Structures are given as C-alpha cells and as structure tokens.
Amino acid sequence: MVALIATTWQARPLLEVDPVGQFSRRLDSSRIRRLGALFHEVQDAEAVDDVLVNTGLAYLLSVAWRAFLDSDDVVEGVELHPAVETVARLLRADPDAGDLATLARAASLSSSHLSRIFKEQTGVSISWFRNQQRLQRFLRLYGTGRRTTALAAALEAGFGSYAQFYRVFRQQAGRSSSALRTAATDDDLNLGRDHR
C-alpha cells in the first residue's frame, strides 16, 4: 500500500527502511481530529467491505503523510540510554534473547533498573516490546497464510502456544486472530512502533 502511494519525490522516504531526517512532527489539533475521524470510518468499514477498508487505509496514509509534510513543528529525538538501545537491538534480532535477568546482564544493569528505564524511554515494557517483535516475526513468517499455518508461524515466531499468540495478538493488534489474512496483507497492525 505504501509503495502504491509513494509515487512523488516527497513520499520517497516512506519506501526507505531507515530514512535520513527528522520524522517526528506535531500536528495541529484540526488535523489530528480529521485523522481520528477518518481512522474510525475505516475501522467501521472493516466489517463491511475489504476493498473499502484497503482504499480507506491508502487514503488515510496519504492524508497523514500530507499532514506530516505540512507541519513545521519538529519534535527532537530522545537520546536513549545505552542499555535500552542494547536490549532493543537484542530483542529485534531475537525476541527470545533471554529472560529479564539475562537482558539485564547484557546491559550491565539490575533487572529492576533496566525495566524502569526501558519503560520510561520507550513507553512500553520489555515484555510488550518483546511481543511486538514476535508479532512482527509472525507476520513475516505467516505472510498471506499460503506458505504455513498460523500455529506453525506463531510457534516459530517464539510464542509458546497458540493461546499465548492469540492473547498477545488480541492485546496488541486490538482484534481477534480471525483478521490475520487481512492484517498480513494490509500491514495495518501498527506493531512496529519504537516509541522513540
């Protein structure tokens, strides 16, 4: 979907994995309200028509990108503690990189201190971040559901059972796993947030 709308030179950064530049900007309240209303319309259409939802998501993405480009209010980045960077890097590479004690040793901090600063700086707990990484891995493995089953992809992604996967998917994606095929093709789960 991003590739379809990123046809102008201004939209090219949407195609890059790690684009250069400042990509955190504040939007004015009227734009935020409009985006919120559009998002709710698309969400309401989900039960009605997949084509309508996909078209709505493409439009929503275009409107959001335009709002971003029109904003001059750049939010400066936050310097992450080296321990937070280390743990995030380890979990991105392997969501099963170890329990909290193992991660704390790798970061040279106590478990409680690591948990506290990770949550302060990222806005999510280590376990939430770990599950985000597992869900992203699951979506890559599962694809459109033609290569493997949801259970096999969930287990390979690091979930201990389908029940655990279902609980985490529902918690983080905000919907049931019956929406997997749509989610895998639409990539609208909003799981990749780094909260920087």
C-alpha positions as CSV (number, residue, x, y, z in Angstrom):
1,M,0.0,0.0,0.0
2,V,2.8,2.4,0.9
3,A,4.5,1.6,-2.4
4,L,1.3,2.5,-4.3
5,I,1.0,5.9,-2.7
6,A,4.7,6.8,-2.5
7,T,4.9,7.9,-6.1
8,T,6.1,11.5,-5.6
9,W,9.6,12.6,-4.6
10,Q,8.2,13.9,-1.3
11,A,6.8,10.5,-0.4
12,R,10.0,8.5,-1.2
13,P,11.1,8.4,2.4
14,L,8.1,6.2,3.1
15,L,9.8,3.5,1.0
16,E,13.1,3.5,2.9
17,V,13.7,1.3,5.9
18,D,15.6,3.9,7.9
19,P,15.3,7.3,6.1
20,V,17.6,10.2,6.9
21,G,16.0,13.2,8.5
22,Q,13.6,14.3,11.2
23,F,10.4,12.2,11.1
24,S,8.6,13.2,14.3
25,R,6.4,16.2,14.0
26,R,3.5,17.6,15.9
27,L,0.2,18.0,14.0
28,D,-2.3,20.8,14.7
29,S,-5.5,19.7,16.5
30,S,-7.7,20.1,13.5
31,R,-5.5,17.6,11.5
32,I,-5.5,15.2,14.5
33,R,-9.3,15.3,14.7
34,R,-9.6,14.7,11.0
35,L,-7.2,11.8,11.0
36,G,-9.1,10.3,14.0
37,A,-12.4,10.6,12.2
38,L,-11.0,9.0,9.1
39,F,-9.4,6.2,11.1
40,H,-12.8,5.5,12.8
41,E,-14.6,5.4,9.4
42,V,-12.1,2.9,8.1
43,Q,-12.4,0.9,11.2
44,D,-16.2,0.8,10.9
45,A,-15.9,-0.3,7.3
46,E,-13.8,-3.3,8.3
47,A,-16.9,-5.4,8.9
48,V,-18.5,-4.3,5.6
49,D,-16.0,-4.5,2.7
50,D,-12.3,-5.3,2.5
51,V,-11.9,-3.2,-0.7
52,L,-13.4,-0.2,1.0
53,V,-11.0,-0.7,4.0
54,N,-7.9,-1.0,1.8
55,T,-8.9,2.1,-0.2
56,G,-9.7,3.9,3.1
57,L,-6.3,2.9,4.6
58,A,-4.5,4.2,1.5
59,Y,-6.4,7.5,1.7
60,L,-5.7,7.7,5.4
61,L,-2.0,7.1,4.9
62,S,-1.9,9.8,2.2
63,V,-3.7,12.3,4.4
64,A,-1.4,11.5,7.3
65,W,1.7,12.0,5.2
66,R,0.4,15.3,3.8
67,A,-0.3,16.5,7.4
68,F,3.2,15.5,8.3
69,L,4.7,17.4,5.4
70,D,2.7,20.5,6.2
71,S,3.8,20.6,9.8
72,D,6.9,22.7,10.7
73,D,6.8,21.6,14.4
74,V,9.7,19.1,14.5
75,V,10.0,17.0,17.7
76,E,13.6,16.5,18.6
77,G,14.7,12.9,19.1
78,V,15.4,11.5,22.6
79,E,18.8,10.1,23.5
80,L,18.3,6.5,24.5
81,H,20.2,5.1,27.4
82,P,22.9,2.6,26.0
83,A,21.2,-0.2,28.0
84,V,17.9,0.5,26.4
85,E,19.5,0.5,22.9
86,T,21.3,-2.8,23.7
87,V,18.2,-4.6,24.9
88,A,16.1,-3.2,22.0
89,R,18.7,-4.4,19.5
90,L,18.9,-7.8,21.1
91,L,15.2,-8.3,21.0
92,R,14.8,-7.1,17.5
93,A,17.4,-9.6,16.4
94,D,15.9,-12.4,18.5
95,P,12.7,-11.9,20.6
96,D,13.8,-14.9,22.6
97,A,17.1,-13.4,23.5
98,G,16.7,-14.3,27.2
99,D,14.7,-13.5,30.2
100,L,14.9,-10.2,32.1
101,A,17.9,-11.3,34.2
102,T,19.8,-12.3,31.0
103,L,19.0,-9.0,29.3
104,A,19.9,-7.0,32.4
105,R,23.3,-8.7,32.5
106,A,23.9,-8.0,28.8
107,A,23.0,-4.3,29.5
108,S,25.1,-4.2,32.7
109,L,22.2,-3.1,34.9
110,S,20.0,-4.6,37.5
111,S,16.7,-6.1,36.3
112,S,14.6,-3.5,38.1
113,H,16.7,-0.6,36.9
114,L,16.6,-1.9,33.3
115,S,12.8,-2.4,33.4
116,R,12.3,1.1,34.8
117,I,14.4,3.0,32.3
118,F,13.2,0.9,29.3
119,K,9.6,1.7,30.2
120,E,10.5,5.4,30.8
121,Q,12.3,5.8,27.5
122,T,10.2,3.6,25.1
123,G,6.8,3.9,26.7
124,V,6.3,0.2,26.8
125,S,7.5,-2.6,29.0
126,I,10.3,-5.1,27.9
127,S,7.7,-7.9,27.6
128,W,5.4,-5.7,25.5
129,F,8.4,-4.8,23.2
130,R,9.4,-8.5,23.0
131,N,5.9,-9.4,22.0
132,Q,5.8,-6.7,19.3
133,Q,9.0,-8.3,17.9
134,R,7.4,-11.7,18.0
135,L,4.3,-10.5,16.2
136,Q,6.3,-8.8,13.5
137,R,8.3,-12.0,13.0
138,F,5.0,-13.9,12.9
139,L,3.6,-11.6,10.2
140,R,6.8,-12.1,8.1
141,L,6.6,-15.9,8.5
142,Y,2.8,-16.2,8.0
143,G,2.6,-13.8,5.1
144,T,-0.8,-14.3,3.4
145,G,-1.2,-17.7,5.0
146,R,-0.4,-19.7,1.9
147,R,3.0,-20.9,3.0
148,T,2.4,-22.0,6.5
149,T,-0.3,-22.3,9.2
150,A,-0.9,-19.7,11.8
151,L,0.1,-22.2,14.5
152,A,3.4,-23.1,12.9
153,A,4.2,-19.4,12.3
154,A,3.3,-18.5,15.9
155,L,5.5,-21.2,17.3
156,E,8.4,-20.3,15.0
157,A,8.0,-16.6,16.0
158,G,8.6,-17.5,19.6
159,F,5.2,-17.9,21.1
160,G,4.9,-20.9,23.5
161,S,1.4,-21.8,22.3
162,Y,-1.4,-20.7,20.0
163,A,-3.3,-19.5,23.1
164,Q,-0.4,-17.2,24.1
165,F,-0.1,-15.9,20.5
166,Y,-3.9,-15.3,20.4
167,R,-3.8,-13.4,23.7
168,V,-0.9,-11.2,22.6
169,F,-2.3,-10.6,19.1
170,R,-5.6,-9.5,20.5
171,Q,-3.9,-7.3,23.1
172,Q,-1.5,-5.6,20.7
173,A,-3.5,-5.6,17.5
174,G,-6.8,-4.8,19.1
175,R,-8.7,-7.5,17.2
176,S,-9.0,-11.3,17.0
177,S,-6.7,-13.5,15.0
178,S,-9.6,-14.2,12.6
179,A,-8.4,-11.0,11.0
180,L,-5.0,-12.4,10.2
181,R,-5.2,-12.6,6.4
182,T,-6.3,-9.0,6.2
183,A,-3.7,-7.9,8.7
184,A,-0.9,-9.8,6.9
185,T,-1.8,-8.2,3.6
186,D,-2.8,-4.8,4.8
187,D,0.1,-4.4,7.3
188,D,-2.2,-2.2,9.4
189,L,-1.4,-3.6,12.8
190,N,0.8,-0.7,13.9
191,L,3.2,-3.1,15.6
192,G,6.5,-1.5,14.6
193,R,6.4,1.4,17.0
194,D,9.7,2.1,18.6
195,H,8.3,4.9,20.8
196,R,11.4,7.0,20.4
